[in-house]
Amino acid sequence: MYVLTVDQRGSTSDVDRVPELISALQSLTPARFERSVGDELQGVVEQPDEVVDIALHALRSGYWYVGIGIGVVQLVPGGSPREGSGSGFVAARKAVELAKSAAGQVPLSVVAGTIGRGKEIPPQAKEGAMAGANAQAVLRLIGRLVQQRTQAQWRVVDSLRALQAGDGKHGSQKHVAHQLGITEQSVSRAVLRSGWQEEWAARPAAAMLLDYAQSRIVATQTAPTQTAATQTAQPQSDPPQTARPRNEGDM
Protein backbone atom coordinates (compact mmCIF):
# COMPACT_ATOMS: atom_id res chain seq x y z
CA MET A 1 0.00 0.00 0.00
CA TYR A 2 0.98 3.63 -0.53
CA VAL A 3 0.15 6.59 1.68
CA LEU A 4 -0.48 9.90 -0.09
CA THR A 5 -0.42 13.13 1.85
CA VAL A 6 -1.45 16.13 -0.25
CA ASP A 7 -1.24 19.66 1.12
CA GLN A 8 -2.67 22.81 -0.46
CA ARG A 9 -0.18 25.42 -1.65
CA GLY A 10 -0.70 29.00 -0.50
CA SER A 11 -3.75 28.03 1.50
CA THR A 12 -3.60 31.12 3.70
CA SER A 13 -4.39 33.36 0.71
CA ASP A 14 -6.67 30.99 -1.20
CA VAL A 15 -10.02 29.29 -0.80
CA ASP A 16 -10.26 25.82 0.75
CA ARG A 17 -9.77 23.40 -2.16
CA VAL A 18 -9.75 20.15 -0.15
CA PRO A 19 -13.43 19.17 -0.73
CA GLU A 20 -13.05 19.75 -4.47
CA LEU A 21 -9.98 17.51 -4.73
CA ILE A 22 -11.51 14.76 -2.58
CA SER A 23 -14.53 14.75 -4.90
CA ALA A 24 -12.34 14.62 -8.02
CA LEU A 25 -10.28 11.70 -6.68
CA GLN A 26 -13.37 9.54 -6.41
CA SER A 27 -13.24 9.05 -10.17
CA LEU A 28 -9.58 7.96 -10.04
CA THR A 29 -9.48 5.49 -7.15
CA PRO A 30 -11.74 3.57 -4.78
CA ALA A 31 -9.39 4.57 -1.96
CA ARG A 32 -10.80 6.76 0.77
CA PHE A 33 -9.32 10.26 1.00
CA GLU A 34 -10.07 12.50 3.97
CA ARG A 35 -9.00 15.83 5.34
CA SER A 36 -6.26 15.08 7.86
CA VAL A 37 -5.44 18.52 9.25
CA GLY A 38 -5.91 22.06 7.97
CA ASP A 39 -5.83 22.18 4.16
CA GLU A 40 -4.33 18.70 3.85
CA LEU A 41 -5.82 15.40 2.77
CA GLN A 42 -4.60 11.85 3.09
CA GLY A 43 -5.43 8.44 1.67
CA VAL A 44 -4.09 4.89 1.45
CA VAL A 45 -3.92 3.52 -2.10
CA GLU A 46 -3.32 -0.10 -3.08
CA GLN A 47 -2.41 0.12 -6.77
CA PRO A 48 0.68 1.97 -8.07
CA ASP A 49 -1.03 3.09 -11.29
CA GLU A 50 -3.69 4.81 -9.18
CA VAL A 51 -0.92 6.58 -7.25
CA VAL A 52 0.40 7.92 -10.57
CA ASP A 53 -3.10 9.08 -11.62
CA ILE A 54 -3.69 10.86 -8.30
CA ALA A 55 -0.29 12.53 -8.20
CA LEU A 56 -0.51 13.88 -11.75
CA HIS A 57 -4.09 15.05 -11.29
CA ALA A 58 -3.03 17.04 -8.22
CA LEU A 59 0.01 18.48 -10.00
CA ARG A 60 -2.06 19.57 -12.99
CA SER A 61 -3.81 22.37 -11.13
CA GLY A 62 -0.67 23.71 -9.46
CA TYR A 63 -2.49 23.98 -6.11
CA TRP A 64 -0.91 21.02 -4.29
CA TYR A 65 2.20 19.58 -2.70
CA VAL A 66 2.22 15.81 -3.19
CA GLY A 67 3.93 13.39 -0.79
CA ILE A 68 4.03 9.65 -1.52
CA GLY A 69 5.05 7.34 1.32
CA ILE A 70 6.10 3.72 0.78
CA GLY A 71 6.16 1.30 3.68
CA VAL A 72 4.16 -0.92 6.00
CA VAL A 73 0.61 0.28 6.66
CA GLN A 74 -1.65 -0.79 9.51
CA LEU A 75 -5.21 0.16 8.68
CA VAL A 76 -8.50 -1.39 9.68
CA PRO A 77 -10.45 -2.45 6.54
CA GLY A 78 -12.77 0.41 5.70
CA GLY A 79 -11.23 2.53 8.43
CA SER A 80 -10.24 6.17 8.24
CA PRO A 81 -6.73 6.98 6.99
CA ARG A 82 -6.42 9.22 10.05
CA GLU A 83 -6.53 6.12 12.22
CA GLY A 84 -3.75 4.32 10.34
CA SER A 85 -0.19 3.77 11.46
CA GLY A 86 3.05 2.31 10.17
CA SER A 87 6.20 3.38 8.36
CA GLY A 88 4.19 4.30 5.24
CA PHE A 89 2.48 7.14 7.12
CA VAL A 90 5.79 8.38 8.53
CA ALA A 91 7.31 8.31 5.03
CA ALA A 92 4.35 10.22 3.55
CA ARG A 93 4.71 12.96 6.15
CA LYS A 94 8.40 13.33 5.33
CA ALA A 95 7.62 13.25 1.59
CA VAL A 96 5.13 16.12 1.67
CA GLU A 97 7.53 18.23 3.72
CA LEU A 98 10.27 17.58 1.16
CA ALA A 99 7.84 18.51 -1.62
CA LYS A 100 7.30 21.87 0.09
CA SER A 101 11.02 22.54 0.17
CA ALA A 102 11.62 21.53 -3.48
CA ALA A 103 12.08 25.13 -4.63
CA GLY A 104 11.92 25.50 -8.40
CA GLN A 105 11.08 21.81 -8.86
CA VAL A 106 7.85 19.94 -9.36
CA PRO A 107 6.33 19.84 -5.82
CA LEU A 108 6.26 16.06 -5.48
CA SER A 109 8.39 13.71 -3.40
CA VAL A 110 8.53 9.96 -2.86
CA VAL A 111 9.97 8.61 0.39
CA ALA A 112 10.52 4.95 1.21
CA GLY A 113 10.41 4.12 4.90
CA THR A 114 13.50 2.16 5.94
CA ILE A 115 14.82 0.50 9.08
CA GLY A 116 18.33 1.22 10.31
CA ARG A 117 20.93 3.79 9.42
CA GLY A 118 23.87 3.79 7.08
CA LYS A 119 25.46 0.35 6.88
CA GLU A 120 22.71 -1.07 9.11
CA ILE A 121 20.07 -0.63 6.38
CA PRO A 122 19.30 -4.05 4.82
CA PRO A 123 20.12 -4.45 1.12
CA GLN A 124 16.44 -4.88 0.22
CA ALA A 125 15.61 -1.57 1.91
CA LYS A 126 18.38 0.17 -0.03
CA GLU A 127 16.97 -1.25 -3.27
CA GLY A 128 13.52 -0.01 -2.29
CA ALA A 129 14.80 3.46 -1.47
CA MET A 130 16.62 3.65 -4.82
CA ALA A 131 13.52 2.54 -6.72
CA GLY A 132 11.49 5.16 -4.84
CA ALA A 133 13.99 7.86 -5.82
CA ASN A 134 13.80 6.74 -9.45
CA ALA A 135 9.99 6.79 -9.31
CA GLN A 136 10.18 10.34 -7.97
CA ALA A 137 12.44 11.39 -10.85
CA VAL A 138 10.07 9.94 -13.47
CA LEU A 139 7.00 11.47 -11.82
CA ARG A 140 8.65 14.87 -11.67
CA LEU A 141 9.52 14.69 -15.37
CA ILE A 142 5.94 13.78 -16.26
CA GLY A 143 4.67 16.36 -13.79
CA ARG A 144 6.65 19.06 -15.59
CA LEU A 145 4.89 18.17 -18.84
CA VAL A 146 1.53 18.25 -17.10
CA GLN A 147 2.13 21.62 -15.44
CA GLN A 148 3.36 23.34 -18.59
CA ARG A 149 0.36 22.56 -20.78
CA THR A 150 -1.80 25.40 -22.00
CA GLN A 151 -5.59 25.38 -21.67
CA ALA A 152 -5.88 24.82 -25.43
CA GLN A 153 -3.60 21.78 -25.19
CA TRP A 154 -5.61 20.45 -22.26
CA ARG A 155 -8.82 20.66 -24.30
CA VAL A 156 -7.26 18.37 -26.89
CA VAL A 157 -5.62 16.05 -24.36
CA ASP A 158 -8.79 15.67 -22.29
CA SER A 159 -10.83 14.92 -25.40
CA LEU A 160 -8.35 12.29 -26.57
CA ARG A 161 -8.26 10.69 -23.16
CA ALA A 162 -12.06 10.58 -23.05
CA LEU A 163 -11.91 8.40 -26.16
CA GLN A 164 -9.70 5.94 -24.23
CA ALA A 165 -7.11 6.12 -27.01
CA GLY A 166 -3.85 6.33 -25.14
CA ASP A 167 -1.77 6.23 -28.30
CA GLY A 168 -3.40 9.26 -29.96
CA LYS A 169 -3.82 7.54 -33.33
CA HIS A 170 -4.76 9.47 -36.44
CA GLY A 171 -8.38 8.36 -36.33
CA SER A 172 -8.81 9.59 -32.78
CA GLN A 173 -7.26 12.96 -33.59
CA LYS A 174 -9.64 13.39 -36.52
CA HIS A 175 -12.60 12.69 -34.25
CA VAL A 176 -11.37 15.21 -31.65
CA ALA A 177 -10.80 17.86 -34.34
CA HIS A 178 -14.41 17.48 -35.43
CA GLN A 179 -15.63 17.51 -31.84
CA LEU A 180 -13.74 20.68 -30.91
CA GLY A 181 -14.32 22.46 -34.20
CA ILE A 182 -10.63 22.81 -35.07
CA THR A 183 -8.40 21.39 -37.79
CA GLU A 184 -6.76 18.00 -37.51
CA GLN A 185 -3.39 19.74 -37.90
CA SER A 186 -4.16 21.84 -34.79
CA VAL A 187 -4.89 18.67 -32.82
CA SER A 188 -1.66 17.09 -34.04
CA ARG A 189 0.37 20.15 -33.00
CA ALA A 190 -1.30 20.19 -29.57
CA VAL A 191 -0.47 16.51 -29.03
CA LEU A 192 3.15 17.07 -30.05
CA ARG A 193 3.74 20.20 -27.97
CA SER A 194 1.90 18.90 -24.90
CA GLY A 195 4.08 15.81 -24.57
CA TRP A 196 0.93 13.75 -24.16
CA GLN A 197 2.26 10.64 -25.87
CA GLU A 198 5.49 10.85 -23.85
CA GLU A 199 3.47 11.12 -20.65
CA TRP A 200 1.45 8.00 -21.37
CA ALA A 201 4.56 6.09 -22.39
CA ALA A 202 6.24 7.01 -19.08
CA ARG A 203 3.32 6.39 -16.71
CA PRO A 204 3.82 2.59 -16.62
CA ALA A 205 7.51 3.10 -15.79
CA ALA A 206 6.62 5.23 -12.78
CA ALA A 207 4.05 2.66 -11.62
CA MET A 208 6.53 -0.19 -12.04
CA LEU A 209 9.17 1.61 -9.97
CA LEU A 210 6.65 2.34 -7.22
CA ASP A 211 5.59 -1.30 -7.19
CA TYR A 212 9.18 -2.54 -6.96
CA ALA A 213 10.03 -0.06 -4.21
CA GLN A 214 7.01 -1.13 -2.21
CA SER A 215 7.82 -4.84 -2.56
CA ARG A 216 11.41 -4.32 -1.36
CA ILE A 217 10.52 -2.08 1.57
CA VAL A 218 7.62 -4.17 2.84
CA ALA A 219 9.61 -7.41 2.50
CA THR A 220 12.37 -5.91 4.62
CA GLN A 221 10.08 -4.62 7.34
CA THR A 222 7.95 -7.76 7.65
CA ALA A 223 10.78 -10.30 7.45
CA PRO A 224 11.82 -10.15 11.15
CA THR A 225 8.23 -10.76 12.29
CA GLN A 226 7.82 -13.68 9.93
CA THR A 227 11.12 -15.20 11.03
CA ALA A 228 10.18 -14.92 14.69
CA ALA A 229 6.81 -16.51 14.05
CA THR A 230 8.44 -19.35 12.15
CA GLN A 231 10.90 -19.97 14.96
CA THR A 232 8.09 -19.97 17.50
CA ALA A 233 6.11 -22.49 15.48
CA GLN A 234 9.01 -24.94 15.19
CA PRO A 235 8.69 -27.90 17.60
CA GLN A 236 11.34 -28.26 20.22
CA SER A 237 13.90 -30.99 19.67
CA ASP A 238 13.26 -34.29 21.43
CA PRO A 239 15.00 -34.65 24.77
CA PRO A 240 18.10 -36.83 24.69
CA GLN A 241 17.28 -40.47 25.35
CA THR A 242 18.96 -42.36 28.17
CA ALA A 243 21.07 -45.19 26.86
CA ARG A 244 19.38 -48.57 27.35
CA PRO A 245 21.40 -50.94 29.53
CA ARG A 246 22.64 -53.85 27.54
CA ASN A 247 21.52 -57.36 28.43
CA GLU A 248 23.61 -60.42 28.06
CA GLY A 249 21.45 -61.38 25.09
CA ASP A 250 22.66 -58.31 23.26
CA MET A 251 26.22 -59.44 23.39
C-alpha positions as CSV (number, residue, x, y, z in Angstrom):
1,M,0.0,0.0,0.0
2,Y,1.0,3.6,-0.5
3,V,0.1,6.6,1.7
4,L,-0.5,9.9,-0.1
5,T,-0.4,13.1,1.8
6,V,-1.4,16.1,-0.3
7,D,-1.2,19.7,1.1
8,Q,-2.7,22.8,-0.5
9,R,-0.2,25.4,-1.6
10,G,-0.7,29.0,-0.5
11,S,-3.8,28.0,1.5
12,T,-3.6,31.1,3.7
13,S,-4.4,33.4,0.7
14,D,-6.7,31.0,-1.2
15,V,-10.0,29.3,-0.8
16,D,-10.3,25.8,0.7
17,R,-9.8,23.4,-2.2
18,V,-9.7,20.1,-0.2
19,P,-13.4,19.2,-0.7
20,E,-13.0,19.8,-4.5
21,L,-10.0,17.5,-4.7
22,I,-11.5,14.8,-2.6
23,S,-14.5,14.8,-4.9
24,A,-12.3,14.6,-8.0
25,L,-10.3,11.7,-6.7
26,Q,-13.4,9.5,-6.4
27,S,-13.2,9.1,-10.2
28,L,-9.6,8.0,-10.0
29,T,-9.5,5.5,-7.2
30,P,-11.7,3.6,-4.8
31,A,-9.4,4.6,-2.0
32,R,-10.8,6.8,0.8
33,F,-9.3,10.3,1.0
34,E,-10.1,12.5,4.0
35,R,-9.0,15.8,5.3
36,S,-6.3,15.1,7.9
37,V,-5.4,18.5,9.3
38,G,-5.9,22.1,8.0
39,D,-5.8,22.2,4.2
40,E,-4.3,18.7,3.8
41,L,-5.8,15.4,2.8
42,Q,-4.6,11.9,3.1
43,G,-5.4,8.4,1.7
44,V,-4.1,4.9,1.5
45,V,-3.9,3.5,-2.1
46,E,-3.3,-0.1,-3.1
47,Q,-2.4,0.1,-6.8
48,P,0.7,2.0,-8.1
49,D,-1.0,3.1,-11.3
50,E,-3.7,4.8,-9.2
51,V,-0.9,6.6,-7.2
52,V,0.4,7.9,-10.6
53,D,-3.1,9.1,-11.6
54,I,-3.7,10.9,-8.3
55,A,-0.3,12.5,-8.2
56,L,-0.5,13.9,-11.8
57,H,-4.1,15.0,-11.3
58,A,-3.0,17.0,-8.2
59,L,0.0,18.5,-10.0
60,R,-2.1,19.6,-13.0
61,S,-3.8,22.4,-11.1
62,G,-0.7,23.7,-9.5
63,Y,-2.5,24.0,-6.1
64,W,-0.9,21.0,-4.3
65,Y,2.2,19.6,-2.7
66,V,2.2,15.8,-3.2
67,G,3.9,13.4,-0.8
68,I,4.0,9.7,-1.5
69,G,5.0,7.3,1.3
70,I,6.1,3.7,0.8
71,G,6.2,1.3,3.7
72,V,4.2,-0.9,6.0
73,V,0.6,0.3,6.7
74,Q,-1.7,-0.8,9.5
75,L,-5.2,0.2,8.7
76,V,-8.5,-1.4,9.7
77,P,-10.4,-2.4,6.5
78,G,-12.8,0.4,5.7
79,G,-11.2,2.5,8.4
80,S,-10.2,6.2,8.2
81,P,-6.7,7.0,7.0
82,R,-6.4,9.2,10.0
83,E,-6.5,6.1,12.2
84,G,-3.7,4.3,10.3
85,S,-0.2,3.8,11.5
86,G,3.1,2.3,10.2
87,S,6.2,3.4,8.4
88,G,4.2,4.3,5.2
89,F,2.5,7.1,7.1
90,V,5.8,8.4,8.5
91,A,7.3,8.3,5.0
92,A,4.4,10.2,3.5
93,R,4.7,13.0,6.1
94,K,8.4,13.3,5.3
95,A,7.6,13.2,1.6
96,V,5.1,16.1,1.7
97,E,7.5,18.2,3.7
98,L,10.3,17.6,1.2
99,A,7.8,18.5,-1.6
100,K,7.3,21.9,0.1
101,S,11.0,22.5,0.2
102,A,11.6,21.5,-3.5
103,A,12.1,25.1,-4.6
104,G,11.9,25.5,-8.4
105,Q,11.1,21.8,-8.9
106,V,7.9,19.9,-9.4
107,P,6.3,19.8,-5.8
108,L,6.3,16.1,-5.5
109,S,8.4,13.7,-3.4
110,V,8.5,10.0,-2.9
111,V,10.0,8.6,0.4
112,A,10.5,5.0,1.2
113,G,10.4,4.1,4.9
114,T,13.5,2.2,5.9
115,I,14.8,0.5,9.1
116,G,18.3,1.2,10.3
117,R,20.9,3.8,9.4
118,G,23.9,3.8,7.1
119,K,25.5,0.3,6.9
120,E,22.7,-1.1,9.1
121,I,20.1,-0.6,6.4
122,P,19.3,-4.1,4.8
123,P,20.1,-4.5,1.1
124,Q,16.4,-4.9,0.2
125,A,15.6,-1.6,1.9
126,K,18.4,0.2,0.0
127,E,17.0,-1.2,-3.3
128,G,13.5,0.0,-2.3
129,A,14.8,3.5,-1.5
130,M,16.6,3.7,-4.8
131,A,13.5,2.5,-6.7
132,G,11.5,5.2,-4.8
133,A,14.0,7.9,-5.8
134,N,13.8,6.7,-9.4
135,A,10.0,6.8,-9.3
136,Q,10.2,10.3,-8.0
137,A,12.4,11.4,-10.9
138,V,10.1,9.9,-13.5
139,L,7.0,11.5,-11.8
140,R,8.6,14.9,-11.7
141,L,9.5,14.7,-15.4
142,I,5.9,13.8,-16.3
143,G,4.7,16.4,-13.8
144,R,6.6,19.1,-15.6
145,L,4.9,18.2,-18.8
146,V,1.5,18.2,-17.1
147,Q,2.1,21.6,-15.4
148,Q,3.4,23.3,-18.6
149,R,0.4,22.6,-20.8
150,T,-1.8,25.4,-22.0
151,Q,-5.6,25.4,-21.7
152,A,-5.9,24.8,-25.4
153,Q,-3.6,21.8,-25.2
154,W,-5.6,20.4,-22.3
155,R,-8.8,20.7,-24.3
156,V,-7.3,18.4,-26.9
157,V,-5.6,16.1,-24.4
158,D,-8.8,15.7,-22.3
159,S,-10.8,14.9,-25.4
160,L,-8.4,12.3,-26.6
161,R,-8.3,10.7,-23.2
162,A,-12.1,10.6,-23.0
163,L,-11.9,8.4,-26.2
164,Q,-9.7,5.9,-24.2
165,A,-7.1,6.1,-27.0
166,G,-3.8,6.3,-25.1
167,D,-1.8,6.2,-28.3
168,G,-3.4,9.3,-30.0
169,K,-3.8,7.5,-33.3
170,H,-4.8,9.5,-36.4
171,G,-8.4,8.4,-36.3
172,S,-8.8,9.6,-32.8
173,Q,-7.3,13.0,-33.6
174,K,-9.6,13.4,-36.5
175,H,-12.6,12.7,-34.3
176,V,-11.4,15.2,-31.7
177,A,-10.8,17.9,-34.3
178,H,-14.4,17.5,-35.4
179,Q,-15.6,17.5,-31.8
180,L,-13.7,20.7,-30.9
181,G,-14.3,22.5,-34.2
182,I,-10.6,22.8,-35.1
183,T,-8.4,21.4,-37.8
184,E,-6.8,18.0,-37.5
185,Q,-3.4,19.7,-37.9
186,S,-4.2,21.8,-34.8
187,V,-4.9,18.7,-32.8
188,S,-1.7,17.1,-34.0
189,R,0.4,20.1,-33.0
190,A,-1.3,20.2,-29.6
191,V,-0.5,16.5,-29.0
192,L,3.1,17.1,-30.0
193,R,3.7,20.2,-28.0
194,S,1.9,18.9,-24.9
195,G,4.1,15.8,-24.6
196,W,0.9,13.8,-24.2
197,Q,2.3,10.6,-25.9
198,E,5.5,10.8,-23.9
199,E,3.5,11.1,-20.6
200,W,1.4,8.0,-21.4
201,A,4.6,6.1,-22.4
202,A,6.2,7.0,-19.1
203,R,3.3,6.4,-16.7
204,P,3.8,2.6,-16.6
205,A,7.5,3.1,-15.8
206,A,6.6,5.2,-12.8
207,A,4.1,2.7,-11.6
208,M,6.5,-0.2,-12.0
209,L,9.2,1.6,-10.0
210,L,6.7,2.3,-7.2
211,D,5.6,-1.3,-7.2
212,Y,9.2,-2.5,-7.0
213,A,10.0,-0.1,-4.2
214,Q,7.0,-1.1,-2.2
215,S,7.8,-4.8,-2.6
216,R,11.4,-4.3,-1.4
217,I,10.5,-2.1,1.6
218,V,7.6,-4.2,2.8
219,A,9.6,-7.4,2.5
220,T,12.4,-5.9,4.6
221,Q,10.1,-4.6,7.3
222,T,8.0,-7.8,7.7
223,A,10.8,-10.3,7.4
224,P,11.8,-10.1,11.2
225,T,8.2,-10.8,12.3
226,Q,7.8,-13.7,9.9
227,T,11.1,-15.2,11.0
228,A,10.2,-14.9,14.7
229,A,6.8,-16.5,14.0
230,T,8.4,-19.4,12.2
231,Q,10.9,-20.0,15.0
232,T,8.1,-20.0,17.5
233,A,6.1,-22.5,15.5
234,Q,9.0,-24.9,15.2
235,P,8.7,-27.9,17.6
236,Q,11.3,-28.3,20.2
237,S,13.9,-31.0,19.7
238,D,13.3,-34.3,21.4
239,P,15.0,-34.6,24.8
240,P,18.1,-36.8,24.7
241,Q,17.3,-40.5,25.4
242,T,19.0,-42.4,28.2
243,A,21.1,-45.2,26.9
244,R,19.4,-48.6,27.3
245,P,21.4,-50.9,29.5
246,R,22.6,-53.8,27.5
247,N,21.5,-57.4,28.4
248,E,23.6,-60.4,28.1
249,G,21.5,-61.4,25.1
250,D,22.7,-58.3,23.3
251,M,26.2,-59.4,23.4
